[in-house]
């Protein structure tokens, strides 16, 4: 697997946004990852299409998948969605398509 960008620099992936800088899976964390120059932002989607690592760990600043995608579609950052449980994958794909991020 090649994890380098054109020109040889490493591919930068913001795990759960920029969890070292802001609460993970929040808009602030996504904004921090984009601001830091991440190439891809990974985040978790729990049932109810809310950004959270699990149904038991929903951040106080939790945002909806739609809010996250609305923000990210205005950037050049790639999106990696981690669906935490089965049963709502089609809804996640529909949201990605609705925001033009299915690629």
C-alpha positions as CSV (number, residue, x, y, z in Angstrom):
1,X,0.0,0.0,0.0
2,X,1.4,3.4,-1.0
3,X,0.6,6.0,1.6
4,X,2.4,8.9,-0.1
5,X,1.1,11.8,-2.1
6,X,2.4,12.8,-5.4
7,X,5.9,14.3,-4.8
8,X,6.6,11.8,-2.1
9,X,5.2,13.4,1.0
10,X,3.3,11.1,3.4
11,X,-0.5,11.0,3.1
12,X,-1.9,12.8,6.2
13,X,-5.1,11.3,7.7
14,X,-6.9,13.0,10.5
15,X,-8.2,10.2,12.7
16,X,-11.6,11.2,14.1
17,X,-10.8,14.6,12.8
18,X,-7.9,16.0,14.7
19,X,-8.6,14.3,18.0
20,X,-5.4,15.5,19.6
21,X,-6.5,19.1,19.1
22,X,-10.3,19.0,19.6
23,X,-12.9,16.5,20.9
24,X,-13.0,13.7,18.4
25,X,-15.8,13.4,15.9
26,X,-16.9,17.0,16.3
27,X,-17.1,19.9,13.9
28,X,-14.1,21.5,15.8
29,X,-12.1,18.4,15.2
30,X,-12.9,18.2,11.5
31,X,-12.1,21.9,11.2
32,X,-8.7,21.4,13.0
33,X,-7.8,18.5,10.7
34,X,-8.6,20.5,7.6
35,X,-6.7,23.5,9.0
36,X,-3.7,21.3,9.7
37,X,-3.5,20.2,6.1
38,X,-5.0,16.7,6.4
39,X,-5.5,14.9,3.0
40,X,-8.2,12.7,4.4
41,X,-10.5,13.0,7.4
42,X,-11.7,9.8,9.0
43,X,-14.7,9.9,11.4
44,X,-17.1,7.5,13.0
45,X,-20.9,7.3,12.3
46,X,-23.1,5.7,14.9
47,X,-26.8,4.8,14.5
48,X,-29.0,7.8,14.1
49,X,-26.3,9.2,11.6
50,X,-24.5,11.1,14.4
51,X,-20.7,11.3,14.6
52,X,-19.6,9.2,17.5
53,X,-17.3,6.3,18.1
54,X,-20.0,4.3,19.7
55,X,-23.6,4.7,21.0
56,X,-22.0,4.8,24.4
57,X,-19.4,7.5,23.6
58,X,-21.4,10.3,21.9
59,X,-19.6,13.6,22.5
60,X,-21.5,16.6,24.0
61,X,-20.7,18.5,20.8
62,X,-22.0,15.6,18.6
63,X,-23.0,16.6,15.1
64,X,-25.0,14.9,12.4
65,X,-23.4,13.2,9.4
66,X,-25.2,15.8,7.2
67,X,-23.5,18.6,9.1
68,X,-20.1,17.0,8.8
69,X,-20.6,16.3,5.1
70,X,-21.9,19.8,4.4
71,X,-18.7,21.2,5.9
72,X,-16.3,18.8,4.2
73,X,-17.8,19.1,0.7
74,X,-16.6,22.7,0.7
75,X,-13.0,21.5,1.2
76,X,-10.5,19.5,-0.8
77,X,-10.2,16.9,1.9
78,X,-11.1,13.2,1.3
79,X,-13.6,11.5,3.5
80,X,-13.2,8.1,5.2
81,X,-16.4,7.0,7.0
82,X,-16.3,4.3,9.7
83,X,-19.8,2.9,10.1
84,X,-19.8,1.5,13.7
85,X,-22.7,-1.0,13.4
86,X,-24.6,-2.7,10.7
87,X,-28.1,-1.7,9.5
88,X,-27.7,1.9,8.4
89,X,-25.1,1.6,5.7
90,X,-27.5,2.6,2.9
91,X,-28.4,5.8,4.7
92,X,-24.7,6.7,5.0
93,X,-24.2,6.0,1.3
94,X,-27.2,8.1,0.5
95,X,-25.9,11.0,2.6
96,X,-22.5,10.8,0.8
97,X,-24.2,10.9,-2.6
98,X,-26.4,13.8,-1.5
99,X,-23.3,15.8,-0.7
100,X,-21.4,14.7,-3.8
101,X,-18.8,12.8,-1.7
102,X,-19.4,9.2,-2.8
103,X,-16.1,8.9,-4.6
